Amino acid sequence: MAEAYIVAATRTAGGRKKGKLADWHPADLAGEVLNNLIDRTGADPALVEDVIMGCVGQAGEQGNNIARGAVLSSRFPESVPATSVDRQCGSSQQALHFAAQAVMSGTQDIVIAAGVESMTRVPMGTPVILPAKEGLGTPMSPRQKARYPNIQFSQFMGAEMVAAKYGLTKDQLDEYSYNSHQKAIAATQGGAFKDEIVGIEITDADGTKTLHTVDEGIRFDASLEGIKGVKLLREDGKLTAASSSQICDGASGVMIVSEAGLKTLGVDPIARIHHLTVIGGDPVIMLEAPIPATKRALAKAGMSIDDIDLFEVNEAFASVPVAWLKETGADPDRLNVNGGAIALGHPLGASGTKLMATLLNALKTRGKKYGLQTMCEGGGLANVTIVERL
């Protein structure tokens, strides 16, 4: 089978809800990422054979095939096709998988995988909430209701169920969340993100134009005591807003090419796709699928957990990576070394390629070889991507 190589990876710095990226239409924001991938590689954009873009809130400004809208909002010619993917929070990680599979199949040589989410302009749940208000029904069909009687699928309940199932304490989750901020602060102040972030022009309140290059969700004054004092999401639970991922606006992307694509572009690869896995699990507990997905991916790749140098496990809720650590036996010092979504934000459909940009950058900075990325996804799904830095 042909190899698939990553030749560029980029992301915007995260923007808080109604924050610094709030004035950017998501198609335009994603277009900036597409342009930056071209800038990083020096490629002729006409050579891109497809753009596969993850997005969860595919309604309103993110409707009507947001991927195509991003292409038409970029410097790309009209000849470049595009399609949008929804695998919930793993949407752009799945976009990466589809792009890699297209290249590995030999049907395409240069493909972009990307993601975008403006949670300010298209609030979470919009594609479900608005039709329901108009009497157009909900995704829960009669057969699903019969299979899961009296159950409402909920990521918040799932996160609490994971904490209970794996015996996690509130103190563990709070301490993990505090450490996410501390790692993100150290990474930001040490310039660890500078090579992966594309600056986005914003206009400050006084009319001054600046570049947005620092993740807006990081709490530089975070304290463990403050995090422990945040109100519980439910009375008998263990999670709070402080131990959950932050609502975030952002976009990200990677360019994936074949051997022929490398020659056409005249560039060196930064990483090789080593393995791809996706699984389905229990949609009720929903968020534990990264655990069996990681185990399956390692077994299929003929690797052990200790063969992986760095891990990115999306911090949808602190219970997810903490349970993952407990069950996989991974070295916690290799996990989310520059912080995660609790500090940096979780722009839903953009998080997959966002994490990949961060993982590849961290592997390079630390001189490491293998990285593994995984994330929980609505419906009880999980993707796993293993890459080899070159």
RARAKA-V438861 format. One record per helix or strand. SS is the DSSP state (H for helix, E for strand). FROM is the first residue (numbers start at 1). TO is the last residue. If there is no record, write none. Layout:
SS,FROM,TO + SS,FROM,TO
This chain:
E,5,11 + E,15,15 + H,26,41 + H,45,47 + E,50,54 + H,60,62 + H,66,72 + E,82,85 + H,88,105 + E,110,118 + H,126,133 + H,142,147 + H,155,165 + H,170,189 + E,197,197 + E,200,203 + E,209,212 + H,224,228 + E,232,232 + E,240,240 + H,241,243 + E,244,244 + E,247,247 + E,249,257 + H,259,265 + E,271,280 + H,289,301 + H,305,307 + E,310,313 + E,317,317 + H,318,328 + H,332,334 + E,335,335 + H,341,344 + E,346,346 + H,348,366 + E,370,377 + E,381,389
